[in-house]
Amino acid sequence: MSDKLHNYVWKFTSKKLSRRNVLARASALAMFAAVAGFSAVDSGFAAEPKKGGDFVMGLKGGESTNSLDPALSTSHVTAKALRTYGETLTEVSPDGEVIARLAESFSPRDGGKSWDFQIRKGVKFHNGQEMTAEDVLKTMQRHSDENTKSGALGIMRGIESMEVNGDTFTVHLSTPNADLPFLMSDYHLVIQPNGGLDNPGAGIATGPYKVTADEPGLRYKFERFEDYWDDSRGHYDSVEIIVINDDTARANALQSGIVHAINLVSPKTAKLMARNPAVKIETTSGKGHYIFVMHVDTPPFDNKDLRMALKHAVNREELVDKVLAGYGKVGNDTPINEAYPLFDNTVPQRTFDLEKAKEYYEKSGHDGSPIILHVSDAAFAGALDAAQLFQQSANAAGIPLQLKPEPADGYWSEVWNKKPFAASYWGGRPVQDQMWSVGYLSTADWNDTRFKNAEFDAMLLEARAELDPEKRQETYGKMARLVREEGGLINPMFNQYIDGMATNVDGWATNPEGDMMNGFIAVKTWFE
């Protein structure tokens, strides 16, 4: 995009393995691949993709404090940037199956207590170096280091040791885990030269595009990497991400042809935008949820009765209707819904109940001082509207809820996971183990409710080691009930992902793991 056009924008401002049989089939598939020369690479969803063109995205969720260090990614923009220039050992397909990527194959040993990943040969980093199993090992070691503050730290803590034998990277776990190949798809675990130890924010990886401009909070620019190993991906000549946090400006940029795709389309305007013949709106039901989080170790939220009062004071149906305009479903104060494998649908649905909210608030003995909720539309589209509706219903129950609007820039670095009561958002994870491990395990760096419960931790480890699906589902149900009753999560709604794009963008495929094809839109689409 030219500088003139860029300034104008600112005026608006494989063969698959299913989870269910992964242990049984992983070894067999690896053998088949070795004998038949089969490639376990996902080849896309439509025939005859076309090369060429400059693809521009207008994205919400970027900040001046952002870094291209995969470990530090917390926002929508950096997550999409990582998918554009980086790759992980595995990937989860839109239908929930795990695909080998930088790992050519993977197989379990000792009932899933150890996993071998055969690292793909001939893959080059953007700096010209060839990727090795040592680079993989160093990457995983960096994300296992407490000092990295990696968003993947929660899932790395189950690893006992790691080693390299030739082209094989091996992980030894403290307990068996059938889900490990799924966990290796976490977007933080982008493989970097020497694990990123030299310069983690350099933006050097193995993806189809290499970074040419890094302007945090403003834009990122990428160009096609000519030495990329997989010709079925990376069809554009260049990709640009422009940070447009304002919902109206972002919608205008798409409708006027300034950008080709936008994320987080406001539910209030989605149907209106769909009338534009140059625009198409894609909606995806998935695992993402719009939430309010309380630190259970910080007064007054260390009082369970107060937390229960606030949970009953949320009118979930009203939020889905008015904030999401029907593009979603009510939540139940857990991060898990029916989109996840082994979901327990017997967990009772929490309902809006002013009498219970009053009863719990009085029981809490709270002194009546203002209860401050920090909020910004940076948290999710319509967060301020949702908070205002929450405030009205809480006040009607006698709960002195007050709002503290926060600036969008810096929200994820200065408010989320720091203020004791704030609006937040979580995207989906492929499996329950990853969602629970990243956000609710006592030692998880992203435990944004400060929920630290020894019984929960023990059940998580029990479920991780359990290979019987029925027993595992039963344990997950107990965990959900415990978080629902004892935790600091107020989850009023699971959102649909609403993405907008120009009609000449082809190759789109719905992915319930996240918006914008789980971040792969620039990697897997092309201009028709």
Protein Blocks (a to p, Z undefined) as FASTA:
>chain_A
ZZklmmmmmmmgccdddfklmmmmmmmmmmmmmmnopacbdebjbehiaeedjdddddeh
iafkbcfbfklpcbfklmmmmmmmgccfbdcdfkopacdfkbmbdcdeehhpaccdddde
hiacfkopacdfklmmmmmmmmmpmklopaklmmmmmpfbdcdehjaccdddfbdcfklm
mmmmpmklpccehhlmmmmmnopafbfbdcfbdcehiaccddddfkbcblkgojbfbdcd
dddfbfklmmmmmmnomambdehiafklmmmmmmpmkbccdddddfbdcdddddfkbcfk
lpmklmmmmmmmpcfklmmmmmnnopacddehiabdfkbghiafkbccddddfklmmmmm
mmnopghiacdddddfklpghklmmmmmmmmmmmmnopacddddddfehplmmmgopamb
dcddddddfbfklmmmmmmpmklmklmnopacfklmmmmmmmmmpmbfklmmmmmmmmmm
mmmmmmmcdcfbccdddddddfkbghiacdfkbghhiopmmmmgccZZ
